[in-house]
Amino acid sequence: MPSIEEELQSHAFPSEQIKANLNIMFTANYLNNMISGSLKPFSITHEQFNVLRILRGKHPECMCQKDIQMRMIARQSNLTLLLKKLKEKGFVSVKKSQKDKREYMINITKNGLVLLKRIDNESTDNIAFSNSLSVSEAFHLNSLLDKLRDSKSLAY
């Protein structure tokens, strides 16, 4: 795999921290494209996959849109549109809340669970880069990324 310098065709970064920030953003985009490509045969997007996994984690309980949005990776996604598409595909059910008529309760359907099981069985190697990192390396990477997100300011 080419280095970040080769990928961005740049050899002069103002600092290692800025280089690391660019490397993280580039790698996140790379992983997003790789995951999206592996989900294409299942006719769902990366964002739809994220919503289904969130709902599976709470199944058989329902979730309201606000709680789903707070757990999403890309929180700026149009959740209303994502849910509409997932409902059209039969992967989620949407019902008005009994407690608050302004709120909707969402649950993953049996078809949604079956789809996630198929993805788990057929695409695990494509979706996770588990073969690239040892458990120890993944642990340290997770710690560093958590530390980065805990930073008050990020340099570009």
C-alpha positions as CSV (number, residue, x, y, z in Angstrom):
1,M,0.0,0.0,0.0
2,P,1.4,3.4,-0.9
3,S,2.3,5.9,1.9
4,I,0.2,9.0,2.5
5,E,2.9,11.0,0.8
6,E,2.5,8.9,-2.3
7,E,-1.3,9.0,-2.2
8,L,-1.4,12.8,-1.8
9,Q,1.6,13.4,-3.9
10,S,3.1,15.6,-1.2
11,H,6.3,15.3,0.8
12,A,6.2,18.4,2.8
13,F,3.7,18.5,5.7
14,P,3.9,21.4,8.2
15,S,4.0,18.9,11.1
16,E,3.6,15.2,11.9
17,Q,0.2,16.1,13.5
18,I,-1.1,17.6,10.3
19,K,0.2,14.7,8.3
20,A,-1.6,12.3,10.8
21,N,-4.9,14.3,10.5
22,L,-4.7,14.1,6.7
23,N,-3.8,10.4,6.9
24,I,-6.9,9.7,9.1
25,M,-9.2,11.6,6.8
26,F,-7.8,9.9,3.7
27,T,-8.0,6.5,5.3
28,A,-11.6,7.1,6.5
29,N,-12.6,8.0,3.0
30,Y,-10.8,4.9,1.7
31,L,-12.5,2.6,4.2
32,N,-15.9,4.2,3.5
33,N,-15.5,3.6,-0.2
34,M,-14.4,0.0,0.4
35,I,-17.4,-0.7,2.7
36,S,-19.8,0.9,0.3
37,G,-18.4,-1.2,-2.5
38,S,-18.8,-4.4,-0.5
39,L,-22.5,-3.4,0.3
40,K,-23.4,-2.7,-3.3
41,P,-24.4,-6.4,-4.1
42,F,-26.9,-6.1,-1.2
43,S,-28.4,-2.9,-2.6
44,I,-27.9,-0.8,0.5
45,T,-25.7,2.1,1.3
46,H,-23.2,2.4,4.1
47,E,-25.5,4.8,6.0
48,Q,-28.5,2.3,5.6
49,F,-26.2,-0.5,6.9
50,N,-25.3,1.7,9.9
51,V,-28.9,2.2,10.8
52,L,-29.8,-1.5,10.4
53,R,-26.9,-2.4,12.7
54,I,-28.0,0.1,15.3
55,L,-31.5,-1.3,15.2
56,R,-30.3,-4.9,15.4
57,G,-28.4,-3.9,18.5
58,K,-31.6,-2.9,20.2
59,H,-33.8,-5.6,18.7
60,P,-36.5,-6.6,19.7
61,E,-36.9,-3.1,21.2
62,C,-37.9,-0.2,19.0
63,M,-35.9,3.1,18.8
64,C,-37.0,6.6,18.1
65,Q,-35.3,8.6,15.4
66,K,-33.4,10.9,17.8
67,D,-31.8,7.9,19.5
68,I,-30.8,6.3,16.2
69,Q,-29.3,9.7,15.0
70,M,-27.2,10.0,18.1
71,R,-25.6,6.6,17.5
72,M,-24.9,7.0,13.8
73,I,-21.4,7.3,12.4
74,A,-22.4,10.0,10.0
75,R,-24.8,12.0,12.2
76,Q,-25.4,14.6,9.5
77,S,-27.2,12.0,7.3
78,N,-30.8,12.5,6.4
79,L,-32.2,9.9,8.7
80,T,-35.8,10.5,7.5
81,L,-34.9,9.6,4.0
82,L,-32.7,6.6,5.1
83,L,-35.7,5.2,7.0
84,K,-38.1,5.8,4.1
85,K,-35.8,3.8,1.8
86,L,-35.3,1.0,4.4
87,K,-39.0,0.9,4.9
88,E,-39.7,0.6,1.2
89,K,-37.2,-2.3,1.0
90,G,-39.0,-4.0,3.9
91,F,-36.0,-3.8,6.3
92,V,-37.6,-1.6,9.0
93,S,-41.1,-0.9,10.4
94,V,-42.1,2.6,11.4
95,K,-44.9,3.3,13.8
96,K,-46.2,6.4,15.6
97,S,-45.3,6.5,19.3
98,Q,-48.1,5.9,21.7
99,K,-46.5,8.3,24.2
100,D,-45.7,11.1,21.8
101,K,-47.6,11.5,18.6
102,R,-44.8,13.6,17.1
103,E,-42.3,10.7,17.5
104,Y,-41.9,7.6,15.5
105,M,-40.7,4.2,16.7
106,I,-38.5,2.2,14.4
107,N,-37.7,-1.5,14.5
108,I,-35.8,-3.8,12.3
109,T,-37.9,-6.4,10.5
110,K,-37.2,-10.1,10.0
111,N,-36.1,-9.2,6.4
112,G,-33.6,-6.7,7.9
113,L,-32.2,-9.2,10.3
114,V,-31.9,-11.8,7.4
115,L,-30.1,-9.2,5.3
116,L,-27.6,-8.4,8.1
117,K,-26.9,-12.1,8.6
118,R,-26.2,-12.5,4.9
119,I,-23.9,-9.5,5.0
120,D,-22.2,-10.9,8.1
121,N,-21.7,-14.2,6.4
122,E,-20.6,-13.0,3.0
123,S,-18.8,-9.7,3.5
124,T,-17.0,-9.8,6.8
125,D,-13.5,-9.8,5.3
126,N,-14.4,-6.9,2.9
127,I,-16.0,-4.8,5.6
128,A,-13.5,-5.2,8.4
129,F,-9.8,-4.8,7.9
130,S,-9.2,-7.4,10.6
131,N,-6.6,-9.2,8.5
132,S,-4.5,-6.0,8.3
133,L,-4.0,-5.4,12.0
134,S,-3.2,-7.6,15.0
135,V,-5.5,-7.4,18.0
136,S,-2.8,-5.4,19.8
137,E,-2.4,-3.0,16.9
138,A,-6.2,-2.5,16.7
139,F,-6.3,-1.8,20.4
140,H,-3.6,0.8,20.2
141,L,-5.2,2.4,17.1
142,N,-8.5,2.6,18.9
143,S,-6.8,4.2,21.9
144,L,-5.1,6.8,19.7
145,L,-8.3,7.6,17.8
146,D,-10.3,8.0,21.1
147,K,-7.5,10.3,22.3
148,L,-7.7,12.3,19.1
149,R,-11.5,12.7,19.4
150,D,-11.0,13.8,23.0
151,S,-8.8,16.7,21.8
152,K,-10.3,20.1,22.1
153,S,-8.8,21.4,18.8
154,L,-7.6,19.6,15.7
155,A,-5.0,21.2,13.4
156,Y,-5.5,21.0,9.7
